Amino acid sequence: MIKLLGSIIIIISATLMGIIYSQKFSIKVNQIRDIEFLLNMLENEITFTSTPLVQAFINISNKGCNSVSKLFLLMSEELKSKKCNSVYDAFNLSYDSVKEELYFDNDELQVIGSFMKSLGNTDTEGQKKNFNITIKKLESFEKKAEDMCTKNAKLYRYLGVCAGTLIVIILI
């Protein structure tokens, strides 16, 4: 009876570990979508309403609902406190604060970072082009992340079940 109960607990816990690990892939896809959405909102704030950058970051952070929004809120606080000389510096400091919550790869960070370097350095038309280029790149990253999600999510779920079953077999 105790062996059976222990075996069930091991299989369930290994399965849950697989499910939790597989959720990282769907969270990453959602975060890429969120940053695309927030960048579209930022483009509207900058190009159509000519909102100052700090206020635009605050406005778009209120429209989001996760750690990507928190990133923009922290960036606005860094810029408001004048601790940073540029938007890119504010991005780096803010990202360091929330990087445990974000699942961006180096390629995605480079695209976002290069966008942050160019933010505020050109006229409105130049900004529109930078927004469009960055959003297109993020859309390609989103497609790659969706592919990885569909491939690997099931893999890690099944791997959790198999690992739990293997542990039970070894212990019995």
BALO-145849 format. One line per 5 residues: number of its first residue (from 0); their letters; for each residue x, y, z of N, C-alpha, C. Coordinates in nm, 4 decimals, decimal comma. Layout:
REM residues N
NUM) A) X:Y:Z:X:Y:Z:X:Y:Z; ...
***
This chain:
REM residues 172
0) MIKLL) 0,0821:-0,1197:0,0000:0,0000:0,0000:0,0000:0,0863:0,1258:0,0000; 0,1901:0,1266:0,0831:0,2775:0,2426:0,0916:0,3574:0,2575:-0,0380; 0,4010:0,1438:-0,0966:0,4737:0,1499:-0,2233:0,3853:0,2085:-0,3335; 0,2603:0,1672:-0,3352:0,1672:0,2167:-0,4366:0,1441:0,3664:-0,4199; 0,1235:0,4094:-0,2985:0,1029:0,5517:-0,2707:0,2277:0,6326:-0,3062
5) GSIII) 0,3450:0,5828:-0,2687:0,4708:0,6498:-0,3029:0,4920:0,6563:-0,4533; 0,4576:0,5492:-0,5218:0,4717:0,5460:-0,6678:0,3820:0,6484:-0,7348; 0,2606:0,6583:-0,6874:0,1661:0,7555:-0,7431:0,2160:0,8973:-0,7188; 0,2671:0,9248:-0,5999:0,3193:1,0581:-0,5682:0,4382:1,0920:-0,6582; 0,5278:0,9957:-0,6814:0,6441:1,0189:-0,7667:0,6008:1,0483:-0,9101
10) IISAT) 0,5080:0,9697:-0,9626:0,4618:0,9908:-1,1007:0,3916:1,1257:-1,1144; 0,3077:1,1598:-1,0186:0,2358:1,2871:-1,0242:0,3338:1,4047:-1,0145; 0,4306:1,3960:-0,9230:0,5247:1,5079:-0,9086:0,6131:1,5231:-1,0320; 0,6578:1,4144:-1,0914:0,7395:1,4234:-1,2132:0,6563:1,4780:-1,3292; 0,5301:1,4375:-1,3367:0,4417:1,4893:-1,4408:0,4205:1,6391:-1,4238
15) LMGII) 0,3993:1,6824:-1,3012:0,3822:1,8254:-1,2755:0,5087:1,9044:-1,3086; 0,6245:1,8462:-1,2815:0,7492:1,9140:-1,3182:0,7586:1,9301:-1,4698; 0,7185:1,8284:-1,5440:0,7183:1,8371:-1,6894:0,6207:1,9417:-1,7396; 0,5045:1,9489:-1,6789:0,4031:2,0475:-1,7186:0,4521:2,1883:-1,6890; 0,5095:2,2078:-1,5715:0,5597:2,3408:-1,5345:0,6709:2,3842:-1,6297
20) YSQKF) 0,7606:2,2926:-1,6615:0,8692:2,3286:-1,7530:0,8160:2,3584:-1,8930; 0,7138:2,2854:-1,9368:0,6582:2,3085:-2,0703:0,5832:2,4412:-2,0790; 0,5351:2,4915:-1,9674:0,4637:2,6191:-1,9686:0,5549:2,7359:-2,0003; 0,6840:2,7207:-1,9802:0,7783:2,8281:-2,0117:0,7732:2,8638:-2,1594; 0,7470:2,7652:-2,2434:0,7406:2,7909:-2,3873:0,6196:2,8758:-2,4233
25) SIKVN) 0,5054:2,8464:-2,3641:0,3864:2,9268:-2,3943:0,3959:3,0650:-2,3305; 0,4611:3,0752:-2,2157:0,4814:3,2063:-2,1535:0,5698:3,2928:-2,2419; 0,6725:3,2321:-2,3006:0,7613:3,3068:-2,3892:0,6851:3,3615:-2,5095; 0,6000:3,2802:-2,5696:0,5195:3,3258:-2,6837:0,4312:3,4427:-2,6409; 0,3681:3,4307:-2,5264:0,2821:3,5383:-2,4767:0,3612:3,6657:-2,4490
30) QIRDI) 0,4831:3,6526:-2,3971:0,5637:3,7713:-2,3693:0,6067:3,8403:-2,4980; 0,6383:3,7634:-2,6010:0,6734:3,8250:-2,7296:0,5527:3,8974:-2,7873; 0,4350:3,8357:-2,7767:0,3124:3,9023:-2,8238:0,2860:4,0293:-2,7448; 0,3093:4,0238:-2,6152:0,2864:4,1407:-2,5307:0,3800:4,2550:-2,5669; 0,5057:4,2232:-2,5919:0,5977:4,3321:-2,6247:0,5647:4,3895:-2,7626
35) EFLLN) 0,5166:4,3055:-2,8549:0,4710:4,3572:-2,9842:0,3540:4,4534:-2,9645; 0,2589:4,4115:-2,8830:0,1416:4,4946:-2,8553:0,1825:4,6263:-2,7898; 0,2701:4,6180:-2,6915:0,3117:4,7391:-2,6211:0,3940:4,8318:-2,7107; 0,4732:4,7747:-2,7999:0,5472:4,8589:-2,8937:0,4524:4,9275:-2,9923; 0,3467:4,8586:-3,0328:0,2449:4,9240:-3,1170:0,1791:5,0387:-3,0423
40) MLENE) 0,1499:5,0165:-2,9139:0,0903:5,1219:-2,8325:0,1887:5,2379:-2,8149; 0,3157:5,2060:-2,7958:0,4184:5,3089:-2,7817:0,4312:5,3902:-2,9102; 0,4233:5,3216:-3,0233:0,4284:5,3923:-3,1516:0,3133:5,4919:-3,1634; 0,1945:5,4497:-3,1233:0,0796:5,5405:-3,1259:0,0999:5,6586:-3,0312; 0,1516:5,6301:-2,9135:0,1746:5,7360:-2,8154:0,2751:5,8390:-2,8684
45) ITFTS) 0,3801:5,7914:-2,9321:0,4863:5,8809:-2,9782:0,4472:5,9537:-3,1068; 0,3969:5,8799:-3,2052:0,3752:5,9411:-3,3367:0,2464:6,0210:-3,3466; 0,1403:5,9759:-3,2839:0,0118:6,0437:-3,3017:-0,0203:6,1448:-3,1930; 0,0167:6,1141:-3,0686:-0,0177:6,2067:-2,9605:0,1033:6,2852:-2,9104; 0,2219:6,2549:-2,9609:0,3461:6,3232:-2,9216:0,3655:6,3271:-2,7708
50) TPLVQ) 0,3334:6,2163:-2,7069:0,3498:6,2045:-2,5625:0,4985:6,1935:-2,5301; 0,5459:6,2644:-2,4269:0,6864:6,2478:-2,3853:0,7142:6,1014:-2,3502; 0,8370:6,0596:-2,3718:0,8724:5,9183:-2,3615:0,8435:5,8589:-2,2241; 0,8757:5,9320:-2,1192:0,8522:5,8804:-1,9835:0,7032:5,8567:-1,9613; 0,6212:5,9515:-2,0006:0,4767:5,9363:-1,9846:0,4230:5,8268:-2,0764
55) AFINI) 0,4795:5,8150:-2,1954:0,4364:5,7089:-2,2878:0,4660:5,5718:-2,2288; 0,5828:5,5556:-2,1655:0,6144:5,4287:-2,1003:0,5152:5,3982:-1,9886; 0,4792:5,4987:-1,9114:0,3812:5,4784:-1,8036:0,2462:5,4394:-1,8622; 0,2039:5,5087:-1,9668:0,0741:5,4801:-2,0291:0,0670:5,3382:-2,0828; 0,1710:5,2947:-2,1529:0,1640:5,1597:-2,2105:0,1814:5,0522:-2,1033
60) SNKGC) 0,2527:5,0843:-1,9970:0,2661:4,9844:-1,8901:0,1336:4,9613:-1,8201; 0,0471:5,0616:-1,8185:-0,0859:5,0456:-1,7589:-0,1783:4,9628:-1,8470; -0,1473:4,9536:-1,9758:-0,2324:4,8786:-2,0683:-0,1943:4,7317:-2,0754; -0,0761:4,6970:-2,0292:-0,0327:4,5585:-2,0256:-0,0630:4,4985:-1,8897; -0,0299:4,3694:-1,8751:-0,0671:4,3058:-1,7485:0,0361:4,2057:-1,6960
65) NSVSK) 0,1586:4,2121:-1,7440:0,2547:4,1139:-1,6944:0,3930:4,1756:-1,6787; 0,4944:4,0918:-1,6759:0,6298:4,1401:-1,6501:0,6847:4,2276:-1,7619; 0,6326:4,2151:-1,8840:0,6747:4,3046:-1,9925:0,6280:4,4469:-1,9603; 0,5070:4,4597:-1,9086:0,4565:4,5907:-1,8672:0,5394:4,6461:-1,7523; 0,5780:4,5573:-1,6637:0,6620:4,5978:-1,5508:0,7962:4,6518:-1,6008
70) LFLLM) 0,8492:4,5926:-1,7078:0,9733:4,6400:-1,7672:0,9605:4,7850:-1,8123; 0,8506:4,8179:-1,8796:0,8308:4,9545:-1,9266:0,8069:5,0511:-1,8104; 0,7381:5,0052:-1,7072:0,7172:5,0894:-1,5900:0,8501:5,1204:-1,5208; 0,9341:5,0187:-1,5072:1,0663:5,0404:-1,4472:1,1513:5,1329:-1,5339; 1,1393:5,1204:-1,6649:1,2135:5,2100:-1,7538:1,1694:5,3541:-1,7336
75) SEELK) 1,0396:5,3751:-1,7184:0,9908:5,5116:-1,6968:1,0425:5,5667:-1,5643; 1,0470:5,4817:-1,4619:1,0982:5,5263:-1,3322:1,2472:5,5595:-1,3394; 1,3224:5,4785:-1,4133:1,4661:5,5058:-1,4291:1,4884:5,6376:-1,5024; 1,4107:5,6613:-1,6080:1,4255:5,7856:-1,6833:1,3783:5,9064:-1,6033; 1,2723:5,8867:-1,5265:1,2179:5,9963:-1,4455:1,3155:6,0368:-1,3354
80) SKKCN) 1,3826:5,9393:-1,2774:1,4762:5,9694:-1,1691:1,6097:6,0237:-1,2215; 1,6255:6,0244:-1,3523:1,7461:6,0767:-1,4191:1,8727:6,0000:-1,3788; 1,8574:5,8724:-1,3452:1,9728:5,7882:-1,3155:2,0434:5,7447:-1,4441; 1,9706:5,7500:-1,5544:2,0222:5,6992:-1,6809:2,0396:5,8122:-1,7804; 2,1390:5,7970:-1,8662:2,1649:5,8971:-1,9690:2,0866:5,8700:-2,0969
85) SVYDA) 2,0422:5,7457:-2,1161:1,9725:5,7110:-2,2396:1,8625:5,6089:-2,2120; 1,7783:5,5910:-2,3109:1,6711:5,4917:-2,3007:1,7329:5,3524:-2,2934; 1,8398:5,3319:-2,3660:1,9068:5,2019:-2,3655:1,9606:5,1671:-2,2270; 2,0188:5,2644:-2,1583:2,0669:5,2410:-2,0217:1,9507:5,2082:-1,9277; 1,8410:5,2791:-1,9439:1,7222:5,2515:-1,8626:1,6693:5,1116:-1,8920
90) FNLSY) 1,6724:5,0728:-2,0187:1,6292:4,9384:-2,0561:1,7165:4,8336:-1,9893; 1,8476:4,8518:-1,9956:1,9380:4,7531:-1,9356:1,9176:4,7410:-1,7846; 1,9063:4,8532:-1,7159:1,8837:4,8488:-1,5706:1,7498:4,7845:-1,5370; 1,6476:4,8202:-1,6123:1,5143:4,7647:-1,5873:1,5100:4,6168:-1,6196; 1,5745:4,5794:-1,7284:1,5767:4,4379:-1,7653:1,6473:4,3548:-1,6592
95) DSVKE) 1,7556:4,4064:-1,6047:1,8265:4,3341:-1,4989:1,7368:4,3102:-1,3778; 1,6420:4,4013:-1,3543:1,5512:4,3870:-1,2402:1,4459:4,2799:-1,2623; 1,4061:4,2587:-1,3885:1,2959:4,1656:-1,4159:1,3364:4,0473:-1,5022; 1,4651:4,0263:-1,5226:1,5058:3,9210:-1,6163:1,4684:3,7808:-1,5698; 1,4474:3,7617:-1,4414:1,4040:3,6308:-1,3919:1,2610:3,5993:-1,4349
100) ELYFD) 1,1832:3,7018:-1,4635:1,0436:3,6838:-1,5027:1,0255:3,6769:-1,6540; 1,1286:3,7160:-1,7289:1,1197:3,7211:-1,8745:1,1942:3,6040:-1,9369; 1,1452:3,5568:-2,0492:1,2037:3,4419:-2,1169:1,2568:3,4786:-2,2553; 1,3186:3,5942:-2,2675:1,3717:3,6371:-2,3955:1,5090:3,5756:-2,4192; 1,5353:3,5373:-2,5450:1,6665:3,4876:-2,5853:1,7562:3,6058:-2,6186
105) NDELQ) 1,8829:3,5766:-2,6432:1,9787:3,6826:-2,6768:1,9412:3,7548:-2,8056; 1,8926:3,6806:-2,9048:1,8534:3,7439:-3,0311:1,7410:3,8446:-3,0090; 1,6436:3,8059:-2,9314:1,5304:3,8952:-2,9031:1,5772:4,0168:-2,8244; 1,6661:3,9943:-2,7288:1,7190:4,1056:-2,6504:1,8006:4,2016:-2,7361; 1,8732:4,1485:-2,8326:1,9511:4,2348:-2,9218:1,8596:4,3228:-3,0062
110) VIGSF) 1,7502:4,2651:-3,0557:1,6557:4,3430:-3,1363:1,5910:4,4516:-3,0508; 1,5461:4,4142:-2,9317:1,4829:4,5120:-2,8432:1,5847:4,6176:-2,7998; 1,7067:4,5735:-2,7692:1,8110:4,6665:-2,7278:1,8484:4,7644:-2,8378; 1,8600:4,7161:-2,9602:1,8943:4,8075:-3,0695:1,7801:4,9046:-3,0968; 1,6577:4,8592:-3,0757:1,5439:4,9507:-3,0878:1,5507:5,0583:-2,9803
115) MKSLG) 1,5829:5,0182:-2,8584:1,5922:5,1143:-2,7485:1,7053:5,2145:-2,7706; 1,8133:5,1700:-2,8357:1,9229:5,2621:-2,8669:1,8770:5,3706:-2,9640; 1,7898:5,3322:-3,0583:1,7478:5,4279:-3,1612:1,6270:5,5112:-3,1188; 1,5622:5,4728:-3,0096:1,4405:5,5428:-2,9667:1,4738:5,6855:-2,9232; 1,4098:5,7806:-2,9871:1,4290:5,9204:-2,9533:1,5438:5,9874:-3,0264
120) NTDTE) 1,6123:5,9150:-3,1143:1,7269:5,9721:-3,1839:1,6950:6,0193:-3,3258; 1,5742:5,9943:-3,3728:1,5374:6,0350:-3,5084:1,4050:6,1101:-3,5053; 1,3635:6,1564:-3,6226:1,2347:6,2252:-3,6319:1,1210:6,1229:-3,6308; 1,0003:6,1709:-3,6457:0,8824:6,0845:-3,6364:0,8828:5,9762:-3,7432; 0,9189:6,0110:-3,8649:0,9218:5,9117:-3,9727:1,0276:5,8053:-3,9465
125) GQKKN) 1,1417:5,8456:-3,8969:1,2464:5,7506:-3,8618:1,2022:5,6572:-3,7499; 1,1286:5,7131:-3,6547:1,0766:5,6311:-3,5449:0,9771:5,5278:-3,5967; 0,8901:5,5698:-3,6898:0,7931:5,4761:-3,7478:0,8644:5,3599:-3,8155; 0,9715:5,3900:-3,8894:1,0474:5,2846:-3,9565:1,1112:5,1908:-3,8541; 1,1664:5,2475:-3,7470:1,2260:5,1640:-3,6427:1,1220:5,0752:-3,5757
130) FNITI) 1,0054:5,1302:-3,5500:0,8974:5,0493:-3,4926:0,8609:4,9348:-3,5857; 0,8423:4,9653:-3,7147:0,8034:4,8625:-3,8108:0,9074:4,7524:-3,8225; 1,0342:4,7904:-3,8298:1,1411:4,6909:-3,8400:1,1446:4,6028:-3,7158; 1,1368:4,6646:-3,6006:1,1429:4,5889:-3,4752:1,0232:4,4957:-3,4613; 0,9053:4,5443:-3,4937:0,7855:4,4603:-3,4809:0,7907:4,3439:-3,5788
135) KKLES) 0,8401:4,3659:-3,7003:0,8535:4,2553:-3,7964:0,9509:4,1497:-3,7456; 1,0608:4,1935:-3,6880:1,1566:4,0981:-3,6331:1,0956:4,0211:-3,5168; 1,0210:4,0917:-3,4323:0,9571:4,0241:-3,3193:0,8505:3,9259:-3,3669; 0,7826:3,9577:-3,4764:0,6843:3,8637:-3,5315:0,7519:3,7353:-3,5790; 0,8705:3,7485:-3,6380:0,9425:3,6271:-3,6794:0,9878:3,5474:-3,5570
140) FEKKA) 1,0295:3,6170:-3,4513:1,0654:3,5475:-3,3278:0,9428:3,4795:-3,2664; 0,8281:3,5440:-3,2785:0,7047:3,4850:-3,2265:0,6723:3,3553:-3,2994; 0,6876:3,3544:-3,4311:0,6607:3,2321:-3,5080:0,7555:3,1201:-3,4670; 0,8833:3,1536:-3,4484:0,9801:3,0533:-3,4046:0,9441:3,0009:-3,2652; 0,9035:3,0914:-3,1783:0,8676:3,0504:-3,0417:0,7430:2,9636:-3,0423
145) EDMCT) 0,6474:2,9938:-3,1304:0,5277:2,9098:-3,1415:0,5643:2,7702:-3,1896; 0,6544:2,7627:-3,2869:0,6998:2,6322:-3,3346:0,7670:2,5534:-3,2230; 0,8535:2,6210:-3,1484:0,9202:2,5550:-3,0361:0,8197:2,5110:-2,9310; 0,7182:2,5920:-2,9111:0,6157:2,5597:-2,8118:0,5402:2,4338:-2,8522; 0,4990:2,4274:-2,9783:0,4232:2,3097:-3,0211:0,5095:2,1839:-3,0195
150) KNAKL) 0,6373:2,1976:-3,0524:0,7263:2,0809:-3,0533:0,7610:2,0351:-2,9124; 0,8003:2,1300:-2,8293:0,8601:2,0938:-2,7013:0,7625:2,0830:-2,5852; 0,6468:2,1475:-2,5928:0,5530:2,1424:-2,4796:0,5082:1,9988:-2,4538; 0,4658:1,9306:-2,5589:0,4236:1,7909:-2,5412:0,5409:1,7036:-2,4995; 0,6574:1,7322:-2,5574:0,7761:1,6543:-2,5247:0,8048:1,6571:-2,3747
155) YRYLG) 0,8039:1,7755:-2,3160:0,8362:1,7857:-2,1736:0,7253:1,7298:-2,0850; 0,6026:1,7387:-2,1296:0,4936:1,6760:-2,0517:0,5114:1,5249:-2,0490; 0,5326:1,4668:-2,1666:0,5524:1,3224:-2,1735:0,6803:1,2806:-2,1044; 0,7825:1,3632:-2,1140:0,9081:1,3334:-2,0474:0,8895:1,3285:-1,8964; 0,8052:1,4161:-1,8425:0,7767:1,4133:-1,6995:0,7089:1,2843:-1,6578
160) VCAGT) 0,6116:1,2415:-1,7362:0,5420:1,1159:-1,7059:0,6390:0,9987:-1,7153; 0,7184:0,9958:-1,8221:0,8131:0,8855:-1,8413:0,9193:0,8826:-1,7320; 0,9688:0,9999:-1,6937:1,0700:1,0055:-1,5886:1,0129:0,9550:-1,4566; 0,8909:0,9953:-1,4256:0,8275:0,9476:-1,3026:0,8072:0,7973:-1,3045; 0,7645:0,7460:-1,4181:0,7442:0,6014:-1,4318:0,8769:0,5270:-1,4209
165) LIVII) 0,9818:0,5822:-1,4810:1,1136:0,5202:-1,4744:1,1651:0,5156:-1,3303; 1,1462:0,6234:-1,2584:1,1892:0,6273:-1,1181:1,1156:0,5225:-1,0371; 0,9856:0,5086:-1,0613:0,9059:0,4088:-0,9894:0,9551:0,2679:-1,0233; 0,9831:0,2425:-1,1512:1,0310:0,1107:-1,1921:1,1654:0,0801:-1,1269; 1,2532:0,1786:-1,1231:1,3848:0,1576:-1,0618:1,3703:0,1302:-0,9128
170) LI) 1,2811:0,2008:-0,8470:1,2645:0,1833:-0,7007:1,1933:0,0534:-0,6653; 1,1118:0,0035:-0,7550:1,0411:-0,1228:-0,7255:1,1328:-0,2354:-0,7601
***
